[in-house]
Amino acid sequence: MTDTDSLLDETTTLLVGETDWLDRFERRLDDRTDARTQRETTAAAALERVGSEPIDCLVVEQFLADDTAVDLLERLRTRTAALPVVVATDAGDEATASEVIGAGASDYVALTEDEAASVEEVFDRSERAVREARRDRTRRERARQFDAMFGDDRTATWVLSSDGRVVRLNETARDLVGAAADDLVGTPFWSLPCWSNGDEPHRDVRRLVGTALDGTFANAVVAPTSLSADSSVFELSVRPVSNERGELVSVVVEGVDVTDRVELERDLRRSEELHRVTLNNMTDTVLMTDEDGEYTYVCPNVHFIFGYTAEALRERVPIDELLGEDLFDRDELAAEGVLKNIEVTATDRAGNEHTLLVNVREVSIQDGTLLYSCRDITKRKQREEALATLQETARDFLYAQTGQEIAQHVVDDAPGVLDLDASAVFRFDPDANELRPSAYSQALSELHGPLPQIPLSEDALPSFSFVEDEPLFLDDVHRSPHLANEATDLRGAAFIPLGDHGVFMVGSATVGVFDDVTRELADLLAATAEAALDRVRRESRLREQDRTLQRQNEQLTMLNRINETIREIDQALVQAETREAVDHTVCELLTDDDRFAFAWVGSVDRTTGRVTPRAWDGAEQGYLDSQSFVVDSEADEPVGRAAASGEPTMVTNVAAGLREEQWRTDALARDYLSVLSIPLVYNDLTHGVLTVYADSRDAFDDTAREVLSELGETIAAALSALERKNALLTTAMTRLEFASEDGTFVLYRLARAADCTISYQGGVQQTADGSFVFAKVEDAPVDAVVSAAAELVAVEDVQPVSTDGDGGVVRLRLSQPFLALELADHGAVFREATAMPESTTLVVDIPDGIDARTVTQLVRETFSGVELRSKQSIDTVGEHELYASFLDEVTDRQLEVVQTAYFSGFFESPRESSGEEVAETLGISSTAFYGHVRTVQRKLFGVLFAEGAQPRHPGRVR
């Protein structure tokens, strides 16, 4: 350790040479400094050591073993110019000194005989050389640093003179100013175009430079006035530069673009303000405490949850009392760092309980170590509980079968879902067009009184909500113009439509009870109820459809069975030979295979006014003997009503009116539960009544009734056909003669109009064009009858067939059915009719087997004022068979032609009409006429003279 500090203490000094003074200098260094010394004897070795090790100073003698100090310096300076070199010699002069300094030595020492003084001189000169070398190195480093700063493209740098004028500026500064460097040198810095605005210098920049000129460092943030980007901001730093004497020689100005930093600071201030506002207004509360539970921070919004101000909370309520003791485990928090969503119940200043979710976190903020964030989830908890209740309600709805059950569930569960006790459900009655209270709570009844039925035409809150399909949430119903009951104690109320089912109503005696959560839950409850009501209606419709389909299937099955029965009956009717066979076959087939319980056919006797059974089958069980079937439209038993009205009569439920009509008791005793009675009528002629009994209610629907009614017509037609068939096969006939004064008979009207006698003697023909009748005129010209016929609506056309003075034959085409055709349908023959201006005589032949009373009834129903004058029995052996055979052989047209020829006198001798005249009447050619006549004659002769044919005998009166 040295006694005094020296610059050589921390250096490595290389001594080059072999002289004694170097030895003494080395000892001097060891005694006085902590420097490290090294020795080399040659220039080459010295250069090698300098190149391989850090050397701080060289002390060299003039003459070396391999070279001189000058040669060493020349080679050394090619490597480094900064290493200090001191040359010492005892044989030098001024020339030597000049040569050594010129080669790059730092100093030169001429040694004297005083060795101690010489060594001390070398020591001082070496220390000074090291000092100067260090100063030069510092200056060079500073120059390099300045050049690096001056060349920084991120910093605009100006060098100013001692009076503030620009001496030098870098490229970045020139770009900022926007002018060449030569144009700016000598310009006061505050007057540069980027700072000045016209002739007015930038006062802040001038004041800043003035501070530096006074020798004080300063900085400021300014905005260049000439830049296009108004938001650009620069921070200017001014640094005074003084010489060794402390005199100001220059000022360095550095400008850095701090626009981003300014914006960041501005955003930071905004963010701080935003956080301050957020903390003041957010609903979550943040608290911080130290390990002892003392508050280090209380969020300004603490009153949102707890009702205390920050100061009051600090003073009055410790954290353990606020959030409860044992809120969390300290070891667990230490292990986890944060504990989340700790659910606690806290009481606010007003005594209201809140459900909180608390997060606890370890922090190190100022003195705080525990941070609590508290979130109030009271409403969410209430909503979750309400949703759970609503889920239970929805589950109950799944088992509800009626709208009434659903309405009651809604009212019962409303307090659990909405925390409101007053509720009701009004259901819409489309028939009455009104809302009816279906279910309501006792609380609502106490607040509002009895709930009325509300017509949709009435301007009331429930009807308005329903019609407009608009939910109404009212803070106070007394402010609504639609309030109907102004005496109600109800205040806050909601009315929510349940689709087209009705309205859900809920409320309270308190004003403003509906917040967002309550509204949402009320809507959910109403929507759930509406969906349940839709389901009940849909299922009800499906059940009704199922019942309808079942009924339709049953009806279809019944109809199929009826149709099958009818097909069987139709086949049997074709094969039946007698009326008795028809009656029994119908009854048997209707009751076969238990199709119906009982069926019977009765004859209608208009004389006695009763229906008499003539055939039956099935479970009769003495029923026919127990009843008297009277023909009366007001009769109790359906058989009498059907016979009187001529219309099917049906009783769908025999049990109805059981105590009022005796026949129902008798029928029920035999399991007859429904009845259908069908008149057997064909062409206005009654053949009796068919009655069918079933052992089930509603066994006969409208379709079955219609089908069975058609069956009745078929049966009546079959009976009429049998009568006609039997009439053709029998030779015994009953001839009835009637007198009539009916003025509507067409022949009578013609006779009166023409004042003549007109007679019908057969020859009616039914064609597609209508009914044609040949009538004989006596005692009047044919033209008079033709004129009279033209005036009658009943006569569509009239043609003279033959004329003979005061008489002749005409062919009438009638618009209405002729009696002859109706009688023929029932097997009777309209033999003749003679009409005179005073009266009409009718003759009808009735074959045996046909009830003469029926034919008489038909005549009397057709004409008024009919009197039976005579009744005769005659025998027409083979007449009908022969006539039927003839009709089978000829066509309708051939028959028309030959009938017209016959009545026109063509076949008389002499002929009363020629063939051409008859052909003209018929509107055909004479050739066609003669062809038809010959064809009919041939066919007639064929019938008459065929093998086995018998001569025709005239009818005989018996």
Secondary structure, 3 states (H helix, E strand, C coil): CCCCCCCCCCCEEEEECCCHHHHHHHHHHHHHCCCEEEEECCHHHHHHHHHHCCCCEEEEECECCCCEHHHHHHHHHCCCCCCCEEEEECCCCHHHHHHHHHHCCCEEEECCCCHHHHHHHHHHHHHHHHHHHHHHHHHHHHHHHHHHHHCCCCEEEEEECCCCEEEEECHHHHHHHCCCHHHHCCCEHHHCCCCCECCECCHHHHHHHHHHHCCCCEEEEECCCCCCCCCCCEEEEEEEEECCCCCEEEEEEEEEECHHHHHHHHHHHHHHHHHHHHHHHCCCEEEEECCCCCEEEECHHHHHHHCCCHHHHHHHCCHHHHHCCCCCCHHHHHHHCEEEEEEEEEECCCCCEEEEEEEEEEEEECCEEEEEEEEECHHHHHHHHHHHHHHHHHHHHHHCCCHHHHHHHHHHHHHHHHCCCEEEEEEEECCCCEEEEEEECHHHHHHHCCCCCEECCCCCHHHHHHHHCCCEEECCHHHCCCCCCCCCCCCCEEEEECCCCEEEEEECCCCCCCCHHHHHHHHHHHHHHHHHHHHHHHHHHHHHHHHHHHHHHHHHHHHHHHHHHHHHHHHHHHHCCCHHHHHHHHHHHHHHHHCCCEEEEEEEECCCCEEEEEEEEECCCCHHHHCCCECCCCCCCHHHHHHHHCCCEEECCCCCCCCCCHHHHHHHCCCCCEEEEEEEEECCEEEEEEEEEECCCCCCCHHHHHHHHHHHHHHHHHHHHHHHHHHHHCCEEEEEEEEECCCCCHHHHHHHHHCCEEEECCCCEEECCEEEEEEEEECCCHHHHHHHHHCCCCEEEEEEEEECCCEEEEEEEECCCCHHHHHHHCCCEEEEEEECCCCEEEEEEEECCCCHHHHHHHHHHHCCCEEEEEEEEEECCCHHHHHHHHHHHCCHHHHHHHHHHHHCCCCCCCCCCCHHHHHHHHCCCHHHHHHHHHHHHHHHHHHHHCCCCCCCCCCEEC
